[in-house]
Amino acid sequence: MKKLKITYVSKSRIYPSFGDANETPPRIRIRIRKDLPIAVKKFVLEHEKYHIKDYQKLTKENKKYYWIWGEIKANFFGAIKHPFGALICFLMSLSPARLKFYWQRIKKSK
């Protein structure tokens, strides 16, 4: 089994993201911004854990648009465990920087 390493990092390291995850054998690494409220950190952790499981289904053919569906699923499963954190996170995601971030990802996938 792979080791999970969770690191809380400064905002400047991953901004505008709230967290990210990647799998580099022999470990899985999740980074979460340490400036986030505790409830949001818990939600983001579940969100990123879901991505790690879900990335197993990523293929060359579905990679281009996969991120939209992947984000919907990760948000859903994170919200089941931490609904209050999800609500706060969703409200925080309405900032101009986050909306620009989403728009750039949408344009990039076309």
N, C-alpha and C positions, 0 to 999 in steps of 0.2 A: 504494500500500500504506500502511496506517495504521502509525504509529509506536507501539512498545510502550515504555511507561515503567514501570519497576519501582521502587517506593519501599519502603524498610524504615522502619517507623514504630514509635513507642513503643506498648507494650501498651495504654495508656490510650486510644489513638486508635480502636482497633477491637475491644477486648475485648467479649465473650468469643470473638470470631472469631480465627482464626489468620491469615487473609488474606481479601482480597476483590478483586473485579475488576469493572471497568465499562468501557464503550466510550462515549467522548464524542468525536465527530469533532473533529479529525482524528487522535485518538490513542486507544490502549487503555491503561488504567491498571490496574496490579496493585499492591496494597499488602500487605506481609507484615510480621508482627510481628518486630522485631529482637531480642526477648528469647528467641526459639526456638532450639533447638539447630540447628547447620548442616544436619544430615541432614533435619530436619523442614522447614527453610526450602526446601531443594531439592524435597522432596515437595510442599509447599504451592504452590510456584511452578508445578510441572507440573499440579497440581490446578486452579489458577486459569487457566492457559493453556487447559486443556481446556474450562473453563466458557466462555471467550471464544469458542471455536469452536462449542461446543454451543448457546450462546444463540441462534444463528442459527435454530434450529429451534423456538424458543419461540413459541407462538401464544396468542391470547386464550383459546381454548378449553382448552388444556392447562396454562395458567399455575398454576392453583390447586394441583395435586398434582405438577407437574413437578419441583419442587425435590428431592423424594425420589429420583426416578430420576436426575436430574442429578447429585446428590451421589454416588450409587452409581457412576455411570460415571466421574466425575472422580476418585474414590478409586481405582478400578480402574486407570485409565490413569496416574495419578500413581504408584501402587504398582509398576507394571511397570518404570518407570524408576528409582524410588528405594524399593525394598522395605524397607530398614532405616528410612528416614525415615518411611515409612508406618506401620510397626509402632510406632515411638515416638509418632507422632502419634495413632494409635488408642488407645494406652495413656493419653496425656495427655487424650484426649477423655472419659475416664471420670471426670473430676473433677466434683464436684457442680455447679459453675457451668456447665460444658459440657452436662451432662445436662439441666439446667434450660433452657438455651438451646434444645436439641433439642426438648424437651417443648413449649415455647412455640411453636416453629415448627409442630409437629404440630397443636396445638390451633388455631392461627391458620388452618391450611389446611382445617379442617372446615367 
